[in-house]
């Protein structure tokens, strides 16, 4: 990358300094822009593309969290089936309400946690 293109790129990047998320995306924006300029893109197009990609990455991380970064489904995979949890049967709901009133358990989840493994397996809890 020539000094002229790098200087022009830096001026264009600084032009986005008034954006609210500039400080969060500036590093990614510069690295993406440098890659595009090195592959032959003009500086203005490279910076615009770098900003869009950096913003997309930032917002995706904000929305889904950092653990989901790069975990898009690859081709050929099948999504896992959604398993709906069953609720407590009526006889256990009454017992749960009684135990909550007596202060033995905090909530229904605590009651289910304290059931025997065989009962949880039988009712799909």
C-alpha positions, 0 to 999 in steps of 0.5 A: 500500500502506498503512502498516498493511499494510506494517507487518503484512507486515514483522512477518510476514516477520521471523517467518520469520527463524529459517529457514535460508534466510531471508537468501537469500530475504528480498529476493524474499519482500518484493518478491513480498509487496508485489506481492500486497498491492498487488493486493489480497491480505491481508498474511498470505496475501501473505507466505505466498505470497511465502515459497513463491515465493521458496523455490521460486526459490532452490531451483530456482537451487540445483538447476539453477544461475542460468543455467537461471532462466527458461528453461522451455520455452515452448509449441509447442517440441519437445525436441531429440533425445538424441544418444548418442555412440558409443565408439571402435571396437575397433581404436582402443581398442587404439591408445588403450590403447597410447598411454595406456601410453606416456604420449602421451595422458592418457585416451580423451577426449584420444585422441579430441581428437587424432584427425583430423577425418575419423576423428571424423566417420566414427565419430561421435565 
